[in-house]
Amino acid sequence: MIRKIIALWIALLALGLLSVLIVFGVLHTQYAKPIITYALQQTLNINVDSEAISYHYPNRIDFSNANFSKAEHDSISVNKLSVWFSLPTSTSKLLHINELYVSGANLSNFTLGLDALADYQINNIALDHVDYSGHDVIINDLQLQLRNLEAGTSIESTKADFQVRASQLYYQGEAINELLVDGSLAGDDTKIYGASFTWKEAQVTTQAQIENGHWSLVNTTINKLKFDLSELSQGPLSTLTSVIGHINSLDLLNSDITYQGAHAENVSASLENIDLTRSIWTQSQAYLSLDADKLQWQQFDFIEPTLELSFSPNKLDIKDLDTNLEQGRIQIAGTLTPNSIALNKVDLDGIKYYQEQQNHSLTDLFAHLHLSDLKQLSIDSLNINRSQWIQLARKPYWQVTGLNLQAEELLIKKDYRWGFWQGSAIASANSASIDKTIANQVAVETKSTDGKWQLNRLFIPYDKGYISASAELDFAAPSQPLRIDAEAYSAPVELLNYLTDSKQIQISGLADVALSVNALTADKLSLQHTLSGSLEANFYNTKMTTEETDTNNVFLSPFKLSADRGQLTLAAFEVSSQEWNGKTESTIDLRKDPLRSLHLTLHSECGSQYHVELLTGHVELEKVKCAVQKTQQAQP
């Protein structure tokens, strides 16, 4: 009985083996194509139309010039498709594919869900010379390898080692050429071991990994990029920047960069540990350095600028800022916080600036700084050497040449209040001029200790005389008491023309001046109640020109103005010439009278009048047609 059972099992096994051999044998004949086509249709509901189908022992099937279609999925046509398969690992899986190879396909709007890949239980996928278009993406000559694939319901839940090559990739008009990416998909542990491509004629190489839900760039190098940074917030680049949250290390080489009107040529920069999801003031141990051949900003050319910054919470360290500007050199180092600037050094050497345009000034460089928001501003060391500023943009023209300044331990803003709170400074200028008034060897010495500022010396010598002044102001005292003492010998009277708002009347000549002022300057009310002192000027060789008269000699009596606790008294003051005359004396109280109350009226022979506000410089003309014609008689 046992022998019969054994014989029966042997017979059945032999029959099974014979059947398998017959099937394998048939797969090597012309019947392979209909058998495989029928099997795929019946088991996987896949319709196949192929020019040729061949079986290769033990587990490979090749399709040539084939079209595959399935309900609810887009059809696909390929030049060649090879499948390495094995028996399913469970009854829930219809087929186990060890490897799928596709060559020479052109896919248009093709979509294949990750769930389908999971159903087919594909371990490895290889695509070669595949073109794709759809969903704002065009890929030319794609080569893709997915190894050890564990398909999930989303990219985040899918695992695989991958390598991608493509000659061109377009996304919403942005082109990437010669793309190569090598990495692994592993959810939050996804990594790119290496990537390289060409974008905007720039060569890009990088590594990357997922950190805290965003991509972090590692060892990124961008060479020869020409780019406007404002484009990062536009179009497809905004999508890219939204998924990149961190820069571990990035080197920018030999690039041209534009941003908000600034243009940098041949820039090289290094960025480390930059968290793009945080503001500047919440960075942790971030670093930036850069240099360029030239930076154009605010109509200025900064030659060979270099910058090195480090970031920590609520702190930005300027380790070095160095650039050539206007034939000179600027060096700055220090620390910035959200509401303070503490500079270790500011060195300006050999700056020679010619201002010939009204909208082109050195002060424009500070227009974007919100200095009013600063609580404190200090400079440990400030040095200006051999510098000059010539202003030819508007009248009055002026210049300062051979400027030198050395200052130490400066505190010029404290508790949101500007002032000379601390420090000392010595300054000199070889020459300073306003129009035709020229001063040589100007000298200034000043210091401040605990808010008590002193102008120890201001000396301005000019051709026929000099101006000298000293002053004190206590910034720390609540009342802020001020004292000014100044004197001038043979001072150019034409300087007064720059204090008026009218060019209808001009005066020239010389004056000896003595000024002494004391006041409390904490606010306007304090000044109005405490202003005391005197101003006296004696004029000689004076001339006056108006739009109605030529230059004529004019007599000005001594100008004597005294102040006693806000009450100003002007002694009798007279102006007279052949065509004009005027006289005034007045007393005003600053606590109730406006500054314009102290005025002088000049009368002409024809009846025209000039109303001159002596304290504000405002001038008004009441013109009357004169019946008497001006004549010029030649002197014998």
Salt bridges, closest charged atoms under 4 A:
ASP62 OD2 - HIS56 NE2 2.93
ASP62 OD2 - ARG60 NH2 2.65
GLU99 OE2 - ARG147 NH1 3.49
ASP128 OD1 - HIS129 NE2 3.44
ASP141 OD1 - HIS129 ND1 2.77
GLU174 OE1 - LYS200 NZ 3.98
ASP189 OD1 - LYS191 NZ 2.64
GLU211 OE1 - HIS246 ND1 3.99
GLU231 OE1 - LYS200 NZ 3.92
ASP275 OD2 - ARG278 NE 3.38
ASP317 OD2 - LYS315 NZ 3.96
ASP322 OD2 - ARG329 NH2 2.53
ASP349 OD2 - ARG386 NH2 2.89
GLU472 OE2 - ARG483 NH2 3.70
ASP485 OD2 - ARG483 NH1 2.34
ASP501 OD2 - HIS618 ND1 2.63
GLU547 OE2 - LYS623 NZ 3.01
ASP589 OD1 - ARG591 NE 2.99
GLU620 OE2 - HIS618 NE2 3.14
GLU622 OE2 - HIS611 NE2 3.18
